[in-house]
């Protein structure tokens, strides 16, 4: 079977199975089976698949039709122009999370010390360490499995990140100039209604945000007050349905609370500056 025929058949199978973007998915899976770049598919359409290539491609198509995310099949996902390893133990990095990197660069361009709370694959910590940080990058996660993936991504990209196995920021000492976090923000009642690729394959600990989705934010904000230097910034990714609940976690210590929107016009990030004792307010530092 030639590449051209394999690609057409794969696209047809995926389309019949209701898989989104069947052409793109077939291309990715075929490239993975061949261990080739996408350009090879179109520059060598006459290439005859070997038995092992065909067996791999067929298995990948079968796995995708059963609901396994493409990224779990290929074990990689691009984020901010870099390829990151992923596994079933981490949330697959989404393009929307790149807004956190962009917002962090805007509000804290000179951050020398950063903390990523709940790092997962390490995409945020590694990207910020490589793009901006001059002194120290620290990343935490409650999952030992996630930290194994994150450490491998840091090693692969040559990023100097210190990883800590802890719940949120327990046991850490500051001060930090910038704290970022993409915490779980799906309300518990909505978990059963998620797409099955997400509900059945991605770690629940990275999805469930309590009754209203904002529970992790209520825990992180006091930790940020303990760990940020005065004038430091906290940048969250948020779910579009919990903007008001997240905004409510910022008490009198916080200034310049601002929401950022994604390309679809939905609330996606929120940033705030920590300023204890300003304007006559009282708050713990």
Secondary structure, DSSP 8 states (H G I E B T S, - for coil): -BHHHHHHHHHHHHHHTT-SSHHHHHHHHHHHHHT--HHHHHH-TT-B--HHHHHHHHHHHHHHHTT--HHHHHTEEEETTEEEE--TTS----GGGHHHHHHHHHH-TT-SEEEEES-TTSHHHHHHHHHT-SSEEEEEES-HHHHHHHHHHHHHHT---EEEESSTTTT----EEEEEE----B-GGGGGGS-HHHHTTS-GGGTB--SSS-HHHHHHHHHHHHHEEEEEEEEEE--GGGHHHHHTT--TTEEEEEEEE-TTS-EEEEEEEE-TTGGG-----
